[in-house]
Amino acid sequence: MLHSSNLHLETKRLILRPMRESDFDALYLIFTDPNVMAAFDHDPFTHEQMQRWLNRNLDHQKEFGYGLFSVILKETAELIGDCGLEQMDDMNAAELGYDFRSDVWNQGYATEAAIAVRDYAFDILRLPQLISLIRAGNIPSKRVAEKVGMTLAEEFTRYGIRYWKYSMSNKNI
Ligand SMILES: CC(C)(COP(=O)(O)OP(=O)(O)OC[C@H]1O[C@@H](n2cnc3c(N)ncnc32)[C@H](O)[C@@H]1OP(=O)(O)O)[C@@H](O)C(=O)NCCC(=O)NCCS
């Protein structure tokens, strides 16, 4: 197992560091943001749903040595989003995911973070492929996937929900 719990990624405006338990309050602001939750057709998280989500990601980090990063805006030291990797066993690939508080949307932060995670996944972890499962119609997320270099592989239905599957292969392995 890889041990990268201290690994930080840095971009021009952002620090990406492994998610931790004490991020709960800042993450709760994201997952109770109605604009964010509309993308998932989901009500704002309850405290319990937030804890379950956070536990799942912390467990994933322990099991695989990587997972979701908390994204910190250098200028204010605030946690404004999450971005990182989740192993999708039924797809045999890692998913690149991202969620940002809506007051910081459309300034290129998700793209900046996702490009850093793509490079980490391909150059450091040497994963063969990345995918993003995006609810059909989520245009901002699709734009981020495209700007990262992913292309539409297929549209499919999973648990009754229509998804676009974006994917990209690691050209260096
Ligand atoms: C998806 C998400 C992370 C993008 O974050 P962000 O920091 O605003 O992303 P960026 O600024 O890097 O890029 C957003 C792109 O979407 C475009 N966009 C935003 N709203 C749009 C709209 N209504 N129609 C068309 N394009 C739109 C922006 O113009 C930009 O593209 P551009 O660079 O080509 O102009 C953010 O919208 C979010 O958290 N959404 C809710 C959660 C979510 O959907 N997560 C992904 C699940 S798959």
The ligand as a MOL file (V3000), in Angstrom:
LIG
                    3D

  0  0  0     0  0            999 V3000
M  V30 BEGIN CTAB
M  V30 COUNTS 48 50 0 0 0
M  V30 BEGIN ATOM
M  V30 1 C -18.4690 21.2750 -11.5010 0
M  V30 2 C -17.7850 22.2980 -10.6010 0
M  V30 3 C -16.8430 21.5870 -9.6430 0
M  V30 4 C -16.9830 23.2720 -11.4940 0
M  V30 5 O -16.2580 24.1630 -10.6330 0
M  V30 6 P -15.6470 25.5420 -11.1690 0
M  V30 7 O -14.5220 25.9250 -10.2730 0
M  V30 8 O -16.7250 26.5220 -11.3940 0
M  V30 9 O -15.0590 25.0710 -12.5880 0
M  V30 10 P -14.2040 25.9320 -13.6350 0
M  V30 11 O -14.3300 27.3930 -13.3270 0
M  V30 12 O -12.8420 25.3340 -13.6710 0
M  V30 13 O -14.9240 25.5880 -15.0090 0
M  V30 14 C -16.3430 25.6990 -15.1360 0
M  V30 15 C -16.7190 25.7090 -16.6090 0
M  V30 16 O -18.1270 25.5310 -16.7550 0
M  V30 17 C -18.6530 26.5990 -17.5340 0
M  V30 18 N -20.0300 26.8310 -17.1200 0
M  V30 19 C -20.4980 27.0760 -15.8870 0
M  V30 20 N -21.8330 27.1970 -15.9090 0
M  V30 21 C -22.2170 27.0080 -17.1930 0
M  V30 22 C -23.4640 26.9910 -17.8550 0
M  V30 23 N -24.5990 27.1960 -17.1930 0
M  V30 24 N -23.4900 26.7370 -19.1790 0
M  V30 25 C -22.3410 26.5320 -19.8690 0
M  V30 26 N -21.1130 26.5190 -19.2780 0
M  V30 27 C -21.0700 26.7680 -17.9710 0
M  V30 28 C -17.7290 27.7590 -17.2190 0
M  V30 29 O -17.8540 28.7790 -18.1930 0
M  V30 30 C -16.3840 27.0290 -17.2980 0
M  V30 31 O -16.0350 26.6690 -18.6030 0
M  V30 32 P -15.0990 27.5590 -19.5540 0
M  V30 33 O -13.7550 27.6200 -18.8860 0
M  V30 34 O -15.0990 26.8070 -20.8260 0
M  V30 35 O -15.7140 28.9130 -19.6330 0
M  V30 36 C -18.8170 23.1300 -9.8080 0
M  V30 37 O -19.7390 23.6610 -10.7070 0
M  V30 38 C -19.5390 22.3180 -8.7550 0
M  V30 39 O -19.0590 22.1290 -7.6430 0
M  V30 40 N -20.7520 21.8220 -9.0940 0
M  V30 41 C -21.5640 21.0520 -8.1630 0
M  V30 42 C -20.9640 19.6990 -7.8570 0
M  V30 43 C -20.6560 18.9150 -9.1290 0
M  V30 44 O -21.3560 18.9930 -10.1170 0
M  V30 45 N -19.5810 18.1300 -9.0590 0
M  V30 46 C -19.1850 17.2860 -10.1790 0
M  V30 47 C -19.9530 16.0100 -10.1220 0
M  V30 48 S -19.5930 15.0060 -11.5610 0
M  V30 END ATOM
M  V30 BEGIN BOND
M  V30 1 1 1 2
M  V30 2 1 2 3
M  V30 3 1 2 4
M  V30 4 1 2 36
M  V30 5 1 4 5
M  V30 6 1 5 6
M  V30 7 2 6 7
M  V30 8 1 6 8
M  V30 9 1 6 9
M  V30 10 1 9 10
M  V30 11 2 10 11
M  V30 12 1 10 12
M  V30 13 1 10 13
M  V30 14 1 13 14
M  V30 15 1 14 15
M  V30 16 1 15 16
M  V30 17 1 15 30
M  V30 18 1 16 17
M  V30 19 1 17 18
M  V30 20 1 17 28
M  V30 21 1 18 19
M  V30 22 1 18 27
M  V30 23 2 19 20
M  V30 24 1 20 21
M  V30 25 1 21 22
M  V30 26 2 21 27
M  V30 27 1 22 23
M  V30 28 2 22 24
M  V30 29 1 24 25
M  V30 30 2 25 26
M  V30 31 1 26 27
M  V30 32 1 28 29
M  V30 33 1 28 30
M  V30 34 1 30 31
M  V30 35 1 31 32
M  V30 36 2 32 33
M  V30 37 1 32 34
M  V30 38 1 32 35
M  V30 39 1 36 37
M  V30 40 1 36 38
M  V30 41 2 38 39
M  V30 42 1 38 40
M  V30 43 1 40 41
M  V30 44 1 41 42
M  V30 45 1 42 43
M  V30 46 2 43 44
M  V30 47 1 43 45
M  V30 48 1 45 46
M  V30 49 1 46 47
M  V30 50 1 47 48
M  V30 END BOND
M  V30 END CTAB
M  END
